[in-house]
Amino acid sequence: MFENPTHPYTQALLSAVLSLRSRKKRVPLIGEPPSLLNPPEGCKYHPRCPLYLRKKSSLCEKAEPQIKEITNGHFVACHYYEKM
């Protein structure tokens, strides 16, 4: 997950970690974290997901993404991870 984050929300969270060795571009997170008591429908992270905010996909809003193994032991639950 740390070496190759695939979900756009994870990429944004990890880009906020300061590093003296890397000059990675920071991916800003906009809005509030999703409620744990009343999570949104669809992908639980879509309200703050940079990819959703660009696409405004109703799929992200209505359908929870399936967990897919993209490489051995590396899983992602995102409708659009392949397009990043």
URLIN-V573959 format. One record per residue. N is the residue number from 1. NEAR is the number of other ideal C-beta (glycine too) atoms within 8 Angstrom. Layout:
BEGIN
n: <N	N>
near: <NEAR	NEAR>
END
This chain:
BEGIN
n: <1	2	3	4	5	6	7	8	9	10	11	12	13	14	15	16	17	18	19	20	21	22	23	24	25	26	27	28	29	30	31	32	33	34	35	36	37	38	39	40	41	42	43	44	45	46	47	48	49	50	51	52	53	54	55	56	57	58	59	60	61	62	63	64	65	66	67	68	69	70	71	72	73	74	75	76	77	78	79	80	81	82	83	84>
near: <6	4	3	5	8	11	11	14	11	10	13	14	8	9	10	8	5	4	6	4	3	5	2	6	4	6	9	6	10	5	5	5	4	10	7	4	4	3	7	10	5	11	15	8	10	11	9	13	13	12	11	14	9	6	8	6	9	6	8	15	10	7	8	8	9	5	7	8	8	8	5	4	5	10	8	10	10	11	9	11	12	4	5	8>
END
